[in-house]
Amino acid sequence: MSDVSYPITGSCQCGNVTYQLLEPPTHVIACHCRACQKLSTSAFSITAVVNADSVSFHGEMKQWERLADSGNKNYAKFCPNCGNRIYHFDPDNPDVIKLKPSTLSDTRIIKPTVHVWVREKQAWYQIPDGVKQFQTQPTL
């Protein structure tokens, strides 16, 4: 987005974890899988895919790990104080971070350009016209 100035700061809910995003994400994705519905306590979870060297984190984070249905490793970093998820990553692809962008101070970049796992989407949610959709997990 041209009206967004970088860097953008971000933090967890309690402020113990802070960060700076230095450049725009490569993708903003809405995931409708059941695991993301649990994570977000909503119809989908939003992720901003960023280059790992474009973000600088400060503060202690803990790690949580799970294997996705696809077999991909899905690791998460979160604040041990408030529990707020900050980002996800695949240790086999360390150059990419899947930032949870609702933790940003300027959330104008949160406009999904891709919706994934649409086959698990809540029936009441309508994806806007013209936005890419994938029934499962694509390779982006």
Residue pairs with C-beta under 8 A, 6 or more apart in sequence:
1 24
1 108
1 109
1 111
3 108
4 24
4 106
4 108
4 109
5 106
6 21
6 22
6 23
6 24
7 20
7 21
7 22
8 20
8 21
8 104
8 105
8 106
8 109
9 18
9 19
9 20
9 21
9 104
9 105
10 18
10 19
10 20
10 21
10 86
10 99
10 101
10 103
10 104
10 105
11 17
11 18
11 19
11 103
11 105
12 18
12 59
12 78
12 79
12 81
12 82
12 84
12 86
12 103
13 79
13 82
13 84
14 79
14 81
14 82
14 84
16 59
16 60
16 79
16 81
16 82
17 57
17 58
17 59
17 60
17 61
17 79
17 84
17 86
18 57
18 58
18 59
19 55
19 56
19 57
19 58
19 86
19 103
20 55
20 56
21 48
21 50
21 54
21 55
21 99
21 104
22 54
22 55
22 56
23 50
23 51
23 54
24 109
25 48
25 49
25 50
25 99
25 101
25 109
26 49
26 50
26 51
27 48
27 49
27 113
27 114
27 140
28 46
28 47
28 48
28 49
28 101
28 109
28 110
28 111
28 112
28 113
28 114
29 46
29 47
29 48
29 49
29 112
29 113
29 114
29 115
29 116
29 140
30 44
30 45
30 46
30 112
30 114
30 115
30 116
31 44
31 45
31 46
31 47
31 115
31 116
31 117
32 43
32 44
32 115
32 116
32 117
32 118
32 120
32 121
32 122
32 125
33 69
33 116
33 117
33 120
33 137
34 120
35 66
35 68
36 44
36 45
36 117
37 43
37 44
37 45
37 120
37 122
39 45
39 85
40 46
43 121
43 122
43 124
43 125
44 115
44 121
44 122
44 125
45 100
46 100
46 101
46 102
46 110
46 112
47 88
47 98
47 99
47 100
47 101
48 98
48 99
48 100
48 101
48 109
48 110
49 96
49 97
49 98
49 99
49 140
50 96
50 97
50 98
50 99
51 95
51 96
51 97
52 89
52 94
52 95
52 96
52 97
53 95
55 87
55 97
55 99
57 77
57 86
59 79
60 79
60 80
61 77
61 78
61 79
61 80
61 86
62 77
62 78
62 79
62 80
63 75
63 76
63 77
63 78
64 75
64 76
64 78
65 73
65 74
65 75
65 76
66 74
66 75
67 73
67 74
68 74
68 137
70 136
70 137
72 90
72 137
73 90
73 91
73 92
74 88
74 90
75 88
75 89
75 90
75 91
76 85
76 87
76 88
76 89
77 85
77 86
77 87
77 88
77 89
78 84
78 85
78 86
79 86
84 103
85 100
86 99
86 100
86 103
87 97
87 98
87 99
87 100
88 97
88 98
88 100
89 96
89 97
89 98
90 96
101 107
101 109
101 110
102 110
104 110
112 131
113 131
113 132
114 131
114 132
114 133
114 134
114 138
114 140
115 121
115 127
115 131
115 132
115 133
115 134
116 133
116 134
116 136
116 137
116 138
117 134
117 135
117 136
117 137
118 127
118 133
118 134
118 135
119 135
119 136
121 127
127 133
